[in-house]
């Protein structure tokens, strides 16, 4: 398993529980996650239940009361959908949010309890080869490893993808995200909300929600910029951010002003592809189908990948090449739809002029399938037990 992030660890957990021996190769010096909060739709909680991790996630998650969108310039409500029991009634599972590091820690602990998982750090995959007998991996250190198969869960800039798909660099969206986390006591009562609340504006938006059972407050501000081609976990320019939100309502500007240090990343994705496997080698998560964050499904789709991969190996009697074809054939249309729909939702959030007026009126009318209601196909998720049935 090349990559020890959320997708790689989820897959290692699935495969080890099925009796496979898995070596996770993480290029960093230690296992860990950077980033702030992520949203977890009902489809992801369905996977947690299947993996036996629902209770561990529940201990560190927060369950927002609603999912809403306001106009960043006027403050008017565009749409709000109640969550809580409404989500459970509709899908059988909740809608939650979680600190990325907390979710990673849950998966890491699960892997550490499994004797079939070997966790290695400072182990960057440099190249690989394969034949009918198995795969050979060479690390950047020069060490050579052998196995039955290789899964590339090494993210947006995947080295494994270069060899398997060969489609060059990711697509730069022109959107920049700034993220920050406040402690609850740092957020005045009139600015706190138990909702996942998005303030949408012309080529900008701010989204915020509580984390870690309400102990923290996550903020992500996004705006369009052509200044950057790449970047991740670097310090952001507060002056540029404030300029982009200069016309925002006072409560948004007040929230932004409470942050002294922002971390920045450039939002990228790729065009959906049908094939991300080659013999005994396949891809998973962002290595296979990177997506913009506007549907908050990147981590969730990686976890779904992990579950489907495990079921595919079982259906293929542990023949990696056959299993990887079953796996990608089952996944590529669903993940491709998420990739393309995420782009569309970015346009909705950042609408201006007549598009903005139409968005507000249609969503406020209650006659359009806005937000949560319009994504039933995604939140319904997959049923692992029904996969690959004859």
N, C-alpha and C positions, 0 to 999 in steps of 0.2 A: 504494500500500500504506500504509494508515493504521496505523502502529505498527511500531516497529523492535525488538520483543522476539524471543523464540525463534521463535514461529510466523510472524511477519511476515518475518523474515530467511530462514527455511526456504522460505517461499512465493516470495520474491523470487529465491532461488537456483534453485528448480525452474523458474519461469517464464522467467527469463533464459536458462537453459540450453536452453529450448525455442525461443529466438529472440525472445521478447517483450522490450520495453523497460519497465523497472519503476523507478518513483520511490518510494523508501521515505521516508515522512514521519514522523519521530520527534519527539514534542513536547518531549522533554528537551533540555538543552543539549549532551549528548554521548550517544553510544551506549554502553549498559552495562546490566548486570543487577544488581538487588539480590536478596537472598535467600542461601540457603546451599546445601545439597546437594539433589540430586534423584535419584530412582531411575530406571533405564532398563531396562525389560523387554525380552525378546527381540523383541517386535514393533517396538520402536523401533530396535534395532540392525539389523533388517531394512531399515528405512527409510534408515539411515546407509549401508548397503551399496548400496542403490539410488542414493543421492545421491553416491556416491563419497567419503564422508566418514568411513568406518569407521576408516581408519588415523589420521586426525587426532584422532578421538575417543579411540581406543585409547591415544594418547600421554598423555592426561590423566585417563583414567577409572580406577576401581578396581573389581576384580571380587571381590565378597564370596564367602566360602566357603559360606555358607548364609543362609537366610531364616528367622528364628525369632521365637517369641513366648513370653515368660515371664509369670507372674503377678506383678504389682508388689508385692503384699502378702506372698506366701509365698515367692516366688522359684522356685517349681516351673516346670518346662518345660511349656508347653501344646502346642507343636508346633514342629518344626524340619524344614525341607526343604533338602537339599543343593543347591547351585547348581553353579557351575563346569562341569565336563564333563557333569553331569546335565542342566543347562539346554541346553547345546549339543546333546546327544543327543536331547532331547525336541523342540526347536524349530529346531535348526540355527543358533542365534544365542545369545550369552551374556546373562547378567543382570549389569548393572553399576550403578555409582553415579558421580556426577560433580558437581563444583562448578558451580553454575548459571552463574557468570561464565565458567567455562572453556568450557562448551557454547556460550554466546552468542558468545564470542570465535572459536570454530571457525566458526560460521555467518557471523559478520561478515567474517572473513578470506576465506571462500569468496565472499561477495558482492563484496568489493573486487577480486577477481581477474576478475570478470565485467564486460566493457565495457557490457553492457546494463543494469546496475544503477546508479542514481543514489541516493546516500545523503544525506539532508538532516536536519539537527537544528534544534531550535527551530522546528518546523513543525507546530503543533497544528491539526488539522482542526476548523473551527468549524461548517461546514455544507456541503451538497452538493446538486446538482441533476442531472437527467439527461433526455435525450431520445433519439430514435432514432440520433442522430449520435454520442453519447458522454456523458461525465459532466463536470461542472464542480465543482471543489472550491474552497472559500474557506477560507483559513487565518485563524487568530486575528489575524495581523498585517495582514490585509486583502488579501493577495496572492491572486490567482485562478490556478488551474491547470486544465488540460483533459487528458482522457485517454479511452481506450476503455472503461475499467471502473474500479471502486473496490472494493478488498477491505478490510474493516474488521477489522484485527488489533489493535485498540486496547484489549483486555483487559476485565476484569470490569465496569468502568464505561463501557463503550463508547458514544461519542457516535453512532457509526454505527448501533448497535443501537437506540438511542432512536427513530431515524427509521424503521428497517426493521421492527422487531418491536414496539416501544412497550409493553413490559411492565413499566415502572417500575424501581424499585431492585432490586438483588439480594436474595436470601433470606438473612437472617442466621441462621446455624446455632446460635448460642449457644455455639460452641466458640472458644477462643482458643489460638493457637499462639505459643510462645516459641522462638526459635532462637538458636543460638550455635555457634561453631567454635573448637576448641582445636588447638594445635600438638601433634604426636605426643609431644614431650618433656614436655608438660604433663599427659599422661594416664598414671597409674601402670600398671604391667604388669598388675596384677590387675583393672583396670577396662577394659583394652583388649580389643576383640573384632574379628575380621575378618568377622564376620557383620553383616548387617542385622538388628539385634535390637530388638524392640519389647517393652516392659514394659507390659502392659495392666492397668488397674485401674478402679475405680468412677468413671466420668466423668473419667478421666485416662489418659494414657499417655505414655511416653517412648520415643522411637526414636533409635538411634545407629548410626553406621557410619563407616568411614574414607572419606577423600576424597583426590583428587590423588595417586594411587599410594601411598597410605598416609602421606602427609606431614601430613594434617589429620584431625581427628575431629569429625564433625558430630553435633549434638544438637538434637532438636526435642521440646519438651514441650507437650502439649496438655491442656487442661482445660475444663470447662464453666463459663461465666460469663455473667451477664446485664448486666454493667457497661458493655459496649461495643456500639455499633451499627456502628461502622466504625473502621478503623485499619489502617495498613500501614507497616511499617518504623519504628515508633515504639519508644521504650524501654519495656521491661516492668518490672513491679513484682516484684522478687525475693521480697519478703515474702509476697505473695499466692501466688506459685508454691510457695514452701516450705510454706505452709499446706496447699495442695492435695495435696502429696506427703508430708505428715507421717507417714502410715502406711506409706510405701513401705519396702522392704527396704534395709538399710544401704548396699549398693553403689550403689543409685539415688540415695539422698540424698547420698552422697559425691560422685558425679558432678555432681549439680546444684550442690553447694556450691563446685565448682571454677570456676564461671562467675561473674564479677563483673558483667558487663553483658549483658543479654538484649535482643534485638529482638523486638517483638511484632506480630502481625497477627490480625485478626478473620477467621474462616473463613466464607466465603459461597459460595453456588452459586445456580442458578436451576432452575426446572422445565424439563424437556426440551421443546423445541418442534420441530415438523416443518419449519417454514418460516423460514429466516433469510436469504432472498434477495429482492431486489426489482429486477427488470429487470437492469441492468448493475452492480448493487451486491450484494455478498454479505459474509458474516462468516466468521471463522476463529478457531479456538482458543477462549480464554475469552470472547471477544465472542460466539461462537455457542453454546457449551455449557460454561459454567463448572462446575467440579466440586470437591467436597471432596477433600482430599489423601489420603484413606485407601487409595486404590489406587495412589497415586504415578503417575498417568497424565496429568496436565494438560499437561505439555510434550510428552509422547509423542503424545497425541491431536492436538495442534496440528500436529506434524510429519506425522502421517498425513494430516491435512486438506490440508496443502500438497502432498503427493504426489498425492492424489486430485484436487485442484483442477487440477493440471497435466495429468493424464490426461484429465480431463473436457474441458478446453479443446481438447485434441487430438481427442477423439472428436466434439466439436461443431464441428469445423473452425474453431476460434477465434471462434465466435459466443458472446460473453460471457453473454447472457441464457440461452441454451439450455444452455451449459456449467454455469452456476451452479445450474440446476435439476437437472441430472445429478449434480453434486457433492453437493448437500444430500440428494438422494434416496438416494444411496449411503451417506451418513454418518450420518443422523439417528438411525437405530435403534441403531447401534453406539455412538455417543457417548451417546445417551440411556441405554443399558444401563450404560455406565460411570458416568454421573452417579448413577443410582439404586443401583447396587451399591456405590458408594463410601459412600453414606449408610448402607447396611446394614452394611458392614464397620466403620464408626464405632461402631455399636451393639454389634458383637461385641467390639471392642477395649475398650469402656467398660462392659461388662456388670457387673452387681452381683447379689447375692442368688442366687436359683435360676438365673437366666440365666447368671451367672458359673460356677456349678457345672456346669451342663449344657455350656457351652462347653468347659471344661477336660476334662471326662470324655469328651465326644464326640471332641474333637480328639486327646486322648491315646490314645484307643482305636485310632487309625489307620484306623477304618472310615468316617470322614467325609471328604469332599473339602474339606480345610481349606487355606487360604492358597494357595500356589503351585499345588497340584494342582487346586484348585477353580476356577482362572481360566484354564484352557486356551483357552477361547474368545477370551479377550483377548490372551494372550501369543502365540497362533498368528499373530495379526496379519493383514495383508492382502497379497496378491500384486499389486503394481502392474501387472505385465504381463498379468494376467487381467481387469483392470477394463474394463468397457464393451465387452466382446467381443460381436460380433453373434451 
